[in-house]
Amino acid sequence: MDKSSSILPWQKASWEAIEKLLSTDKLPQALLLYGMEGLGKSQFAHYLAKSKLCLQNSLAPCEDCRSCHLFQVSTHPDFFHLALMDSNQSIKIQAVREVNSAICKKPQLSPCQIVIIDDADAMTMSAANSLLKILEDPPGNVTFILVSNQLYRLLPTIRSRCSKFSFQSPDREIALEWLEKNNLTKPGTELLEQCLETPLYLKTLVEHDYPSLQKGLVSDLTALCHERSNAISIAAVWQQHPTMMLLDTLFSWVLDVIKLAFIGDSVLLKNETMREILTEWSKNCRQDRLHDYLLKIIKLRALANEKANINLQLSLEVLLLGWPVSSQKRS
Ligand SMILES: [Zn+2]
């Protein structure tokens, strides 16, 4: 998706607020867009950047001027974008310094310069402190747009320097309409229901062919149980999957297995379409280990979410070695 192409239907109120500020030339020099992942905050930030840089001086990008064209092909000389290149890394001080030295010079094409910092909460402490120094006395014609899924992880001093814009989940109807329009309603009602609050996350799942990923994980776990494969080889494959997606999937499966093991067949599952395999697992698992296993996933998920420097291969091997299901009933 072209990130700067449009405002999403559930962002209209936020955009109207921005338009008011743009039309009165009162856009703050530092904005912080925050809310859950999957709401299109980065897309919103790019649209705003393109509008502000546009040479037509209108409230929306004209899509026709030199600035809009260069923005479109990611070569705008007055636009700077910092983001995580890998979900397990952080934004380093060097990147912030490079932006700082660039914005010390005058804009080359547009009347201003824009810096977007996606995943702003993933800055290292030194990077955050370096940014804070810039935000304390920013050059006159630079606007900073910080984007964060985890507001609490940002330095309070950075938060207080920014005008905050909260992004909320869309109404069910609005989300469904958008998903249908973008041909994203196919993956099955279950997946859809899980993503209605964060529609863009469903897009990510579809892009990663989530149903195939699920199939692959089940096949790996079955091979592990039957000793046709081992934790080391499977972890090497799993490392290639998006970590949070992988851990969220395992989490929801184990939660369903716990429900089946302790409540019984009548329980409603989050992964209803996988009832057969989940029931089989619930019958062949070490029930006494299930809750501990869930905690292990939560802990690893927290570390991955904090972008901590973890040895993913090793962590996944440990997780796989502790998989509480066997090929036959043990408990
Ligand atoms: Zn333009």
Boltz pocket constraint, residues with backbone or C-beta under 6 A from the ligand:
constraints:
  - pocket:
      binder: B
      contacts: [[A, 50], [A, 54], [A, 55], [A, 56], [A, 60], [A, 61], [A, 62], [A, 63], [A, 64], [A, 65], [A, 66], [A, 67], [A, 68]]
      max_distance: 6.0
